[in-house]
Amino acid sequence: MSHPYTQLTPDRVIDAVETTGRLSDARVLALNSYENRVYQVGIEGEEPVIAKFYRPGRWSEAQIDEEHRFTRCLFDAEIPVVPPLPLDPDAEFPGIAQDGEFRFALYPRQGGRAPELDNLDHLHQLGIFIGRIHAVGRSFPFAHRVRLSFDDACENAGFLRREGFVPAELETAHRAVCEEILAHIERRRPDSSEYAQISLHGDCHPGNVLWRDDRPHFVDFDDAITGPAIQDLWMLLSGDQASQQRQLLEIIEGYEMFAEFDPRELDLVEPLRAMRLLHFNAWLARRWDDPAFPLAFPWFNTERYWSDHILELKEVLSDLQQPPIRLPDI
């Protein structure tokens, strides 16, 4: 049985976009996206639009609509995000259209370049705008989006072995290191009620930030989630711990202009990093029947890959055993 995305031809993309009342000039450019399919579609006499076709079966209409309403709320608060275009203002879900098994949304085209994470002014501004996002997020609790969950991390680790992705001769080593990692995460659970759980971007890595007009613009709220604030901050850190401390100082100084930061959440940086790695590998495995994935990630699911991955997990375990990052003295 073919994967649903194999049916998403350029002609079908154009036909779907034209059901929204726009006339395409037949120019279609596939953009870099794997979880969903995203295209730039030319429109006669107007700027191109970005058409995002959601992966069938992943999100409900209510979950997609909640993402849309959150980004619209941020946009209305003059935070630089890109909300979807309204397709039918009178519909229950005005930003969602349907084409067969696909739900899709249209966005205005947004250009920009990557932020410079070695530029302290860029980090300060990132902190300012993430603080503003979180100030809104605290008053916009999600009712339908998922929550960041330790249980999901446990499931991700077991899924790889249960479904036969980890070679039999490496299963014992994989299980042992994963169990140690999960034990460390459980002692510092990001989903604990000890930490405020707020509405987040959820996947705030540099690839989802476009720099233009001397400020960051945040895109792709597809992984919007409920979780602790540090989830939207830690992926901006890089280098050794001294470098990360300097970066963190700039980010938090900007952040606290609009939202209070709980320094206890610094204990969660390494647990969240470990959870992201466990999620990434399970995500690749769950999507392996999508023909785009073997083409894009040919190194995955080879015996060499799993040997290297276990070494990577041991490095993650070592990082979890180190003292947590702290803000530098000022």
Secondary structure, 3 states (H helix, E strand, C coil): CCCHHHHCCHHHHHHHHHCCCCCEEEEEEECCCCCCEEEEEEECCEEEEEEEECCCCCCCHHHHHHHHHHHHHHHHCCCCECCCCCCCCCCCCCCCEEECCEEEEEEECCCCECCCCCCHHHHHHHHHHHHHHHHHHCCCCCCCCCECCHHHHHHHHHHHHHCCCCCHHHHHHHHHHHHHHHHHHHHCCCCCCCCCCEEECCCCCHHHEEEECCEEEECCCCCCEEECHHHHCHHHCCCCHHHHHHHHHHHHHHHCCCCCCCHHHHHHHHHHHHHHHHHHHHHHHHCCCCCHHHHHCCCCCCHHHHHHHHHHHHHHHHHHCCCCCCCCCC
